């Protein structure tokens, strides 16, 4: 399940950032490694929300700097949604 989430998130980040999926790892930092600005961060967040049918709280967005942090947050949101 987490591998699928990670793959989907990497695909979204790749599409928005212009980097190839192979260049993006769980440790990839959106801002340092991919030069994602605040507009692209919002685009990524909105795409993730649509893809997984979840809502990411605005206060959680600045806490997400790496792919792994995004995967962990989405996993938690999806788990909580099932309850």
Rosetta blueprint (number, residue, H / E / L):
1 X L
2 X H
3 X H
4 X H
5 X H
6 X H
7 X H
8 X H
9 X H
10 X H
11 X H
12 X H
13 X H
14 X H
15 X H
16 X H
17 X H
18 X L
19 X L
20 X L
21 X H
22 X H
23 X H
24 X L
25 X L
26 X L
27 X L
28 X L
29 X E
30 X L
31 X L
32 X L
33 X L
34 X L
35 X L
36 X L
37 X L
38 X H
39 X H
40 X H
41 X H
42 X H
43 X H
44 X H
45 X H
46 X H
47 X H
48 X H
49 X H
50 X H
51 X H
52 X H
53 X L
54 X L
55 X L
56 X L
57 X L
58 X H
59 X H
60 X H
61 X H
62 X L
63 X L
64 X L
65 X L
66 X E
67 X H
68 X H
69 X H
70 X H
71 X H
72 X H
73 X H
74 X H
75 X H
76 X H
77 X H
78 X H
79 X H
80 X H
81 X H
82 X H
83 X L
